[in-house]
Amino acid sequence: MTIPEQIKNKLQLKESCEVEYKSAAGGFPVKEFWITFSAFANTNGGTIVLGVKQKGKQFIPDGLSEELVGKYRKQFWDDAHNKSCVNYPMLVESDVQEFETEGGQRLLIFRVPRASHDMRPIFLHGNPLGNTYKRRDEGDYQCSDDEVRQMFSDANNMRQSADSRILRNYTMDDIDLPTLQQYRRAYDKKHEDHPWTMVDDMKFLENIGAYRKDRVNSIEGFTVAGMLMFGKTQSITDPECCQEFFPDYRERLSDDPQIRWTNRVYPDGTWEANLYQFFTRVLPMLQHALPVPFSLDEQQRRNETTTAHTSLREALANSLIHAAYTVRGNVVIDRYFDRIVISNPGTMLVSLEEFYEGGHSICRNPLLQKMFVFLGIGEKGGTGADVIAKGWADNGWAIPTLCEKTAPDRVETVLYVSEKALINNIATEIVDKHDFVNKITEKLLTNTDIGDKLAIRLYIGDNLEVNETAVDKMAEIMLYLSNNPRAKSTTLAEHMGMSASTSRNYLNCLLVLDFIVTEGANKNRVYSLKIES
């Protein structure tokens, strides 16, 4: 058994725990040790093993004596309590252990935990700027001044959150009134007959935290949260507020390398790019990627209340609520064929283990969170991970993953969508085609040519009820055409495992419903998705 295997088994290290081996043959490696100590503490924690030299994939013990182990242990504790070395000792006695390998070699092991958000940054030499480190892959890197300032901001979050800061010289003219009215309509619907539904706009903004009075300092004004949620684009991006603000949604639904994005929502000057507008515009586009129950209500409207929709809504809100808006970097959402990637600037204020355990809730922007919660959006009890995971688990999809990235600091959530989900989603589009029941019924009752009649009867049958199997097949054809335009019916038939005549029937139905177009005739006829203008 190798030394890493022995250490892992002995200490029961988790798979995600990083281990750094350092030689101590020439004395306690002061500089290298404390840089890694700072990096582990400011990232996800890790284990430093003193007394092993790593050469390639080989781990060679230094042969530390009992006397040296005792000496190095004492030196560590002396340095750890010396603020000119490190600002906070972090470790307790049980975090420092002597270890003996199967070959009888002595090692000294330091288990460095992830520092809590209110303790960071862990820095060296009495000055955080230039002496604060983070872990990336297998190396330690020096944090930028902006990263250090963000750590201090997060540490002060419990006393005064970044989004509660009162902005100087902002007035009601900086608020986008259509956005505010849109939010108030949603609020009134959620809280019917609540007293706040009757107050004027300014009082309402004060009630929800968008406007705040600081009685200690005798100042009042709009908060960062209020401006982010309801402000005009130029007001938000003023240096007084959040100069780097630039939310960005991109659809990457083309196999053509020349097409970078098939759709994009970003501050392009055509809309007031505040958070509420971004949320209400992007959420339907994201939910468009999800399957919905294959049913219609009495008014022939689509039923689409699923745990997957709730999960996606919570994941989007979670990103907007926890983003660090004062640093460089944007909230970025990428939709691919098989996944949705939601990414925001900043670090997590709890560890990944605490996040997945649930019950741990530290919010970077509590006022923003409150504004979403008033509409029934966003979890407050630390159960966001459970809510996000449930919708995916209910559908048998891969559980969403969440990770922290560094340089720059970002939190990324990946929600995988199966091909079956895409097919179900396209099937819903077919069922939800505008006025399709009236349109199809009218065609059946009039003198329609035989080709259209066959296609229509394949779709809804003689009893005018949707043929779910047929719709699923047509959805699969549309998914194939989205990646393979100008396909022939014979190619489709081979791909679908059906006869050429059956594939033509499905294609005729899609033509009648105006989902696809055709070019050429007879053996040269090809089919493509219709591009909406």
PEJO-V775131 format. One record per backbone hydrogen bond with DSSP energy under -1.0 kcal/mol. CO is the residue of the C=O (numbers start at 1). NH is the residue of the N-H. If there is no record, write none. Layout:
CO&NH / CO&NH
This chain:
2&6 / 3&7 / 4&8 / 5&9 / 6&10 / 7&11 / 8&12 / 8&13 / 14&17 / 18&47 / 20&49 / 22&51 / 22&52 / 24&27 / 28&30 / 29&33 / 30&34 / 31&35 / 32&36 / 33&37 / 34&38 / 35&39 / 36&40 / 37&41 / 38&42 / 40&43 / 40&45 / 41&115 / 46&112 / 47&20 / 48&110 / 49&22 / 50&108 / 51&62 / 53&60 / 55&58 / 58&55 / 60&53 / 65&69 / 66&70 / 67&71 / 68&72 / 69&73 / 70&74 / 71&75 / 72&76 / 73&77 / 74&78 / 75&79 / 76&80 / 77&81 / 79&82 / 82&85 / 82&86 / 85&125 / 89&91 / 92&95 / 93&96 / 95&111 / 97&109 / 99&107 / 101&104 / 105&101 / 107&99 / 108&50 / 109&97 / 110&48 / 112&46 / 116&119 / 116&120 / 123&87 / 124&127 / 128&131 / 131&124 / 132&143 / 134&141 / 136&139 / 139&136 / 141&134 / 144&148 / 145&149 / 146&150 / 147&151 / 148&152 / 149&153 / 150&154 / 151&155 / 152&156 / 154&157 / 156&160 / 161&164 / 163&225 / 165&224 / 171&174 / 172&175 / 174&232 / 176&180 / 177&181 / 178&182 / 179&183 / 180&184 / 181&185 / 182&186 / 183&187 / 184&188 / 185&189 / 186&190 / 187&191 / 191&194 / 194&197 / 195&198 / 200&204 / 201&205 / 202&206 / 203&207 / 204&208 / 205&210 / 205&211 / 210&223 / 212&221 / 214&219 / 219&214 / 221&212 / 222&167 / 223&227 / 224&228 / 225&229 / 226&230 / 227&231 / 228&275 / 229&276 / 230&176 / 232&236 / 233&237 / 236&242 / 238&241 / 242&245 / 248&333 / 249&265 / 250&335 / 251&262 / 256&259 / 263&251 / 265&249 / 266&268 / 272&274 / 274&278 / 275&279 / 276&280 / 277&281 / 278&282 / 279&283 / 282&286 / 283&287 / 284&288 / 286&289 / 287&290 / 293&295 / 295&303 / 297&300 / 301&297 / 304&306 / 306&310 / 307&311 / 308&312 / 309&313 / 310&314 / 311&315 / 312&316 / 313&317 / 314&318 / 315&319 / 316&320 / 317&321 / 318&322 / 331&248 / 332&343 / 333&250 / 334&341 / 335&252 / 338&417 / 339&336 / 340&415 / 341&334 / 342&413 / 343&332 / 344&411 / 345&324 / 351&355 / 352&356 / 353&357 / 354&358 / 365&369 / 366&370 / 367&371 / 368&372 / 369&373 / 370&374 / 372&375 / 372&377 / 373&376 / 383&387 / 384&388 / 385&389 / 386&390 / 387&391 / 389&393 / 390&394 / 392&397 / 393&396 / 401&414 / 403&412 / 405&410 / 409&346 / 410&405 / 411&344 / 412&403 / 413&342 / 414&401 / 415&340 / 418&422 / 419&423 / 420&424 / 421&425 / 422&426 / 423&427 / 424&428 / 425&429 / 426&430 / 427&431 / 428&432 / 430&433 / 433&436 / 435&439 / 436&440 / 437&441 / 438&442 / 439&443 / 440&444 / 441&445 / 446&448 / 449&453 / 450&454 / 451&455 / 452&456 / 453&457 / 454&458 / 455&459 / 456&460 / 457&461 / 459&467 / 460&465 / 461&464 / 466&468 / 467&471 / 468&472 / 469&473 / 470&474 / 471&475 / 472&476 / 473&477 / 474&478 / 475&479 / 476&480 / 477&481 / 478&482 / 480&484 / 487&527 / 488&492 / 489&493 / 490&494 / 491&495 / 492&496 / 493&497 / 493&498 / 499&503 / 500&504 / 501&505 / 502&506 / 503&507 / 504&508 / 505&509 / 506&510 / 507&511 / 508&512 / 509&513 / 510&515 / 511&514 / 515&530 / 517&528 / 519&526 / 521&524 / 522&525 / 526&519 / 527&487 / 528&517
